[in-house]
């Protein structure tokens, strides 16, 4: 019998880019649109500084 999976816990520290930087990321990201199945909405772009978890 398979054990019940434990819930995943994640913690990360992030910063949000300035509006000008975010605009540049959005423009460049459109050039490679479709390469990633999971896309973060434009208004939620951030830079992960540190990630703790599974």
Phi and psi restraints in degrees (range 20) as a CNS / XPLOR table:
assign (resid 1 and name C) (resid 2 and name N)
       (resid 2 and name CA) (resid 2 and name C) 1.0 -80.6 20.0 2
assign (resid 2 and name N) (resid 2 and name CA)
       (resid 2 and name C) (resid 3 and name N) 1.0 135.9 20.0 2
assign (resid 2 and name C) (resid 3 and name N)
       (resid 3 and name CA) (resid 3 and name C) 1.0 -69.6 20.0 2
assign (resid 3 and name N) (resid 3 and name CA)
       (resid 3 and name C) (resid 4 and name N) 1.0 149.8 20.0 2
assign (resid 3 and name C) (resid 4 and name N)
       (resid 4 and name CA) (resid 4 and name C) 1.0 -66.5 20.0 2
assign (resid 4 and name N) (resid 4 and name CA)
       (resid 4 and name C) (resid 5 and name N) 1.0 137.8 20.0 2
assign (resid 4 and name C) (resid 5 and name N)
       (resid 5 and name CA) (resid 5 and name C) 1.0 -74.3 20.0 2
assign (resid 5 and name N) (resid 5 and name CA)
       (resid 5 and name C) (resid 6 and name N) 1.0 140.4 20.0 2
assign (resid 5 and name C) (resid 6 and name N)
       (resid 6 and name CA) (resid 6 and name C) 1.0 -77.4 20.0 2
assign (resid 6 and name N) (resid 6 and name CA)
       (resid 6 and name C) (resid 7 and name N) 1.0 144.2 20.0 2
assign (resid 6 and name C) (resid 7 and name N)
       (resid 7 and name CA) (resid 7 and name C) 1.0 -63.5 20.0 2
assign (resid 7 and name N) (resid 7 and name CA)
       (resid 7 and name C) (resid 8 and name N) 1.0 145.3 20.0 2
assign (resid 7 and name C) (resid 8 and name N)
       (resid 8 and name CA) (resid 8 and name C) 1.0 -84.3 20.0 2
assign (resid 8 and name N) (resid 8 and name CA)
       (resid 8 and name C) (resid 9 and name N) 1.0 134.9 20.0 2
assign (resid 8 and name C) (resid 9 and name N)
       (resid 9 and name CA) (resid 9 and name C) 1.0 -116.5 20.0 2
assign (resid 9 and name N) (resid 9 and name CA)
       (resid 9 and name C) (resid 10 and name N) 1.0 132.5 20.0 2
assign (resid 9 and name C) (resid 10 and name N)
       (resid 10 and name CA) (resid 10 and name C) 1.0 -136.9 20.0 2
assign (resid 10 and name N) (resid 10 and name CA)
       (resid 10 and name C) (resid 11 and name N) 1.0 144.4 20.0 2
assign (resid 10 and name C) (resid 11 and name N)
       (resid 11 and name CA) (resid 11 and name C) 1.0 -139.2 20.0 2
assign (resid 11 and name N) (resid 11 and name CA)
       (resid 11 and name C) (resid 12 and name N) 1.0 132.8 20.0 2
assign (resid 11 and name C) (resid 12 and name N)
       (resid 12 and name CA) (resid 12 and name C) 1.0 -144.1 20.0 2
assign (resid 12 and name N) (resid 12 and name CA)
       (resid 12 and name C) (resid 13 and name N) 1.0 154.0 20.0 2
assign (resid 12 and name C) (resid 13 and name N)
       (resid 13 and name CA) (resid 13 and name C) 1.0 -110.9 20.0 2
assign (resid 13 and name N) (resid 13 and name CA)
       (resid 13 and name C) (resid 14 and name N) 1.0 133.0 20.0 2
assign (resid 13 and name C) (resid 14 and name N)
       (resid 14 and name CA) (resid 14 and name C) 1.0 -142.1 20.0 2
assign (resid 14 and name N) (resid 14 and name CA)
       (resid 14 and name C) (resid 15 and name N) 1.0 164.4 20.0 2
assign (resid 14 and name C) (resid 15 and name N)
       (resid 15 and name CA) (resid 15 and name C) 1.0 -132.3 20.0 2
assign (resid 15 and name N) (resid 15 and name CA)
       (resid 15 and name C) (resid 16 and name N) 1.0 152.0 20.0 2
assign (resid 15 and name C) (resid 16 and name N)
       (resid 16 and name CA) (resid 16 and name C) 1.0 -99.9 20.0 2
assign (resid 16 and name N) (resid 16 and name CA)
       (resid 16 and name C) (resid 17 and name N) 1.0 132.5 20.0 2
assign (resid 16 and name C) (resid 17 and name N)
       (resid 17 and name CA) (resid 17 and name C) 1.0 -70.6 20.0 2
assign (resid 17 and name N) (resid 17 and name CA)
       (resid 17 and name C) (resid 18 and name N) 1.0 154.3 20.0 2
assign (resid 17 and name C) (resid 18 and name N)
       (resid 18 and name CA) (resid 18 and name C) 1.0 -59.7 20.0 2
assign (resid 18 and name N) (resid 18 and name CA)
       (resid 18 and name C) (resid 19 and name N) 1.0 160.2 20.0 2
assign (resid 18 and name C) (resid 19 and name N)
       (resid 19 and name CA) (resid 19 and name C) 1.0 -56.9 20.0 2
assign (resid 19 and name N) (resid 19 and name CA)
       (resid 19 and name C) (resid 20 and name N) 1.0 -41.6 20.0 2
assign (resid 19 and name C) (resid 20 and name N)
       (resid 20 and name CA) (resid 20 and name C) 1.0 -64.1 20.0 2
assign (resid 20 and name N) (resid 20 and name CA)
       (resid 20 and name C) (resid 21 and name N) 1.0 -42.4 20.0 2
assign (resid 20 and name C) (resid 21 and name N)
       (resid 21 and name CA) (resid 21 and name C) 1.0 -67.4 20.0 2
assign (resid 21 and name N) (resid 21 and name CA)
       (resid 21 and name C) (resid 22 and name N) 1.0 -44.0 20.0 2
assign (resid 21 and name C) (resid 22 and name N)
       (resid 22 and name CA) (resid 22 and name C) 1.0 -59.3 20.0 2
assign (resid 22 and name N) (resid 22 and name CA)
       (resid 22 and name C) (resid 23 and name N) 1.0 -41.1 20.0 2
assign (resid 22 and name C) (resid 23 and name N)
       (resid 23 and name CA) (resid 23 and name C) 1.0 -60.4 20.0 2
assign (resid 23 and name N) (resid 23 and name CA)
       (resid 23 and name C) (resid 24 and name N) 1.0 -40.7 20.0 2
assign (resid 23 and name C) (resid 24 and name N)
       (resid 24 and name CA) (resid 24 and name C) 1.0 -65.1 20.0 2
assign (resid 24 and name N) (resid 24 and name CA)
       (resid 24 and name C) (resid 25 and name N) 1.0 -40.1 20.0 2
assign (resid 24 and name C) (resid 25 and name N)
       (resid 25 and name CA) (resid 25 and name C) 1.0 -63.8 20.0 2
assign (resid 25 and name N) (resid 25 and name CA)
       (resid 25 and name C) (resid 26 and name N) 1.0 -44.1 20.0 2
assign (resid 25 and name C) (resid 26 and name N)
       (resid 26 and name CA) (resid 26 and name C) 1.0 -62.2 20.0 2
assign (resid 26 and name N) (resid 26 and name CA)
       (resid 26 and name C) (resid 27 and name N) 1.0 -43.1 20.0 2
assign (resid 26 and name C) (resid 27 and name N)
       (resid 27 and name CA) (resid 27 and name C) 1.0 -61.9 20.0 2
assign (resid 27 and name N) (resid 27 and name CA)
       (resid 27 and name C) (resid 28 and name N) 1.0 -46.3 20.0 2
assign (resid 27 and name C) (resid 28 and name N)
       (resid 28 and name CA) (resid 28 and name C) 1.0 -69.9 20.0 2
assign (resid 28 and name N) (resid 28 and name CA)
       (resid 28 and name C) (resid 29 and name N) 1.0 -33.7 20.0 2
assign (resid 28 and name C) (resid 29 and name N)
       (resid 29 and name CA) (resid 29 and name C) 1.0 -65.7 20.0 2
assign (resid 29 and name N) (resid 29 and name CA)
       (resid 29 and name C) (resid 30 and name N) 1.0 -32.0 20.0 2
assign (resid 29 and name C) (resid 30 and name N)
       (resid 30 and name CA) (resid 30 and name C) 1.0 -63.7 20.0 2
assign (resid 30 and name N) (resid 30 and name CA)
       (resid 30 and name C) (resid 31 and name N) 1.0 -27.9 20.0 2
assign (resid 30 and name C) (resid 31 and name N)
       (resid 31 and name CA) (resid 31 and name C) 1.0 -67.5 20.0 2
assign (resid 31 and name N) (resid 31 and name CA)
       (resid 31 and name C) (resid 32 and name N) 1.0 -27.4 20.0 2
assign (resid 31 and name C) (resid 32 and name N)
       (resid 32 and name CA) (resid 32 and name C) 1.0 -112.9 20.0 2
assign (resid 32 and name N) (resid 32 and name CA)
       (resid 32 and name C) (resid 33 and name N) 1.0 20.7 20.0 2
assign (resid 32 and name C) (resid 33 and name N)
       (resid 33 and name CA) (resid 33 and name C) 1.0 -54.2 20.0 2
assign (resid 33 and name N) (resid 33 and name CA)
       (resid 33 and name C) (resid 34 and name N) 1.0 136.8 20.0 2
assign (resid 33 and name C) (resid 34 and name N)
       (resid 34 and name CA) (resid 34 and name C) 1.0 98.1 20.0 2
assign (resid 34 and name N) (resid 34 and name CA)
       (resid 34 and name C) (resid 35 and name N) 1.0 -9.0 20.0 2
assign (resid 34 and name C) (resid 35 and name N)
       (resid 35 and name CA) (resid 35 and name C) 1.0 -78.8 20.0 2
assign (resid 35 and name N) (resid 35 and name CA)
       (resid 35 and name C) (resid 36 and name N) 1.0 -24.8 20.0 2
assign (resid 35 and name C) (resid 36 and name N)
       (resid 36 and name CA) (resid 36 and name C) 1.0 -116.1 20.0 2
assign (resid 36 and name N) (resid 36 and name CA)
       (resid 36 and name C) (resid 37 and name N) 1.0 132.6 20.0 2
assign (resid 36 and name C) (resid 37 and name N)
       (resid 37 and name CA) (resid 37 and name C) 1.0 -73.5 20.0 2
assign (resid 37 and name N) (resid 37 and name CA)
       (resid 37 and name C) (resid 38 and name N) 1.0 -22.2 20.0 2
assign (resid 37 and name C) (resid 38 and name N)
       (resid 38 and name CA) (resid 38 and name C) 1.0 -112.9 20.0 2
assign (resid 38 and name N) (resid 38 and name CA)
       (resid 38 and name C) (resid 39 and name N) 1.0 112.0 20.0 2
assign (resid 38 and name C) (resid 39 and name N)
       (resid 39 and name CA) (resid 39 and name C) 1.0 -116.5 20.0 2
assign (resid 39 and name N) (resid 39 and name CA)
       (resid 39 and name C) (resid 40 and name N) 1.0 128.5 20.0 2
assign (resid 39 and name C) (resid 40 and name N)
       (resid 40 and name CA) (resid 40 and name C) 1.0 -76.4 20.0 2
assign (resid 40 and name N) (resid 40 and name CA)
       (resid 40 and name C) (resid 41 and name N) 1.0 133.3 20.0 2
assign (resid 40 and name C) (resid 41 and name N)
       (resid 41 and name CA) (resid 41 and name C) 1.0 -59.2 20.0 2
assign (resid 41 and name N) (resid 41 and name CA)
       (resid 41 and name C) (resid 42 and name N) 1.0 147.3 20.0 2
assign (resid 41 and name C) (resid 42 and name N)
       (resid 42 and name CA) (resid 42 and name C) 1.0 -52.3 20.0 2
assign (resid 42 and name N) (resid 42 and name CA)
       (resid 42 and name C) (resid 43 and name N) 1.0 -39.7 20.0 2
assign (resid 42 and name C) (resid 43 and name N)
       (resid 43 and name CA) (resid 43 and name C) 1.0 -73.8 20.0 2
assign (resid 43 and name N) (resid 43 and name CA)
       (resid 43 and name C) (resid 44 and name N) 1.0 -8.1 20.0 2
assign (resid 43 and name C) (resid 44 and name N)
       (resid 44 and name CA) (resid 44 and name C) 1.0 -116.6 20.0 2
assign (resid 44 and name N) (resid 44 and name CA)
       (resid 44 and name C) (resid 45 and name N) 1.0 21.7 20.0 2
assign (resid 44 and name C) (resid 45 and name N)
       (resid 45 and name CA) (resid 45 and name C) 1.0 -70.6 20.0 2
assign (resid 45 and name N) (resid 45 and name CA)
       (resid 45 and name C) (resid 46 and name N) 1.0 136.0 20.0 2
assign (resid 45 and name C) (resid 46 and name N)
       (resid 46 and name CA) (resid 46 and name C) 1.0 -150.8 20.0 2
assign (resid 46 and name N) (resid 46 and name CA)
       (resid 46 and name C) (resid 47 and name N) 1.0 165.4 20.0 2
assign (resid 46 and name C) (resid 47 and name N)
       (resid 47 and name CA) (resid 47 and name C) 1.0 -112.2 20.0 2
assign (resid 47 and name N) (resid 47 and name CA)
       (resid 47 and name C) (resid 48 and name N) 1.0 118.0 20.0 2
assign (resid 47 and name C) (resid 48 and name N)
       (resid 48 and name CA) (resid 48 and name C) 1.0 -75.0 20.0 2
assign (resid 48 and name N) (resid 48 and name CA)
       (resid 48 and name C) (resid 49 and name N) 1.0 124.7 20.0 2
assign (resid 48 and name C) (resid 49 and name N)
       (resid 49 and name CA) (resid 49 and name C) 1.0 -94.1 20.0 2
assign (resid 49 and name N) (resid 49 and name CA)
       (resid 49 and name C) (resid 50 and name N) 1.0 -37.5 20.0 2
assign (resid 49 and name C) (resid 50 and name N)
       (resid 50 and name CA) (resid 50 and name C) 1.0 -153.1 20.0 2
assign (resid 50 and name N) (resid 50 and name CA)
       (resid 50 and name C) (resid 51 and name N) 1.0 134.8 20.0 2
assign (resid 50 and name C) (resid 51 and name N)
       (resid 51 and name CA) (resid 51 and name C) 1.0 -125.4 20.0 2
assign (resid 51 and name N) (resid 51 and name CA)
       (resid 51 and name C) (resid 52 and name N) 1.0 129.0 20.0 2
assign (resid 51 and name C) (resid 52 and name N)
       (resid 52 and name CA) (resid 52 and name C) 1.0 -123.6 20.0 2
assign (resid 52 and name N) (resid 52 and name CA)
       (resid 52 and name C) (resid 53 and name N) 1.0 127.1 20.0 2
assign (resid 52 and name C) (resid 53 and name N)
       (resid 53 and name CA) (resid 53 and name C) 1.0 148.3 20.0 2
assign (resid 53 and name N) (resid 53 and name CA)
       (resid 53 and name C) (resid 54 and name N) 1.0 -171.9 20.0 2
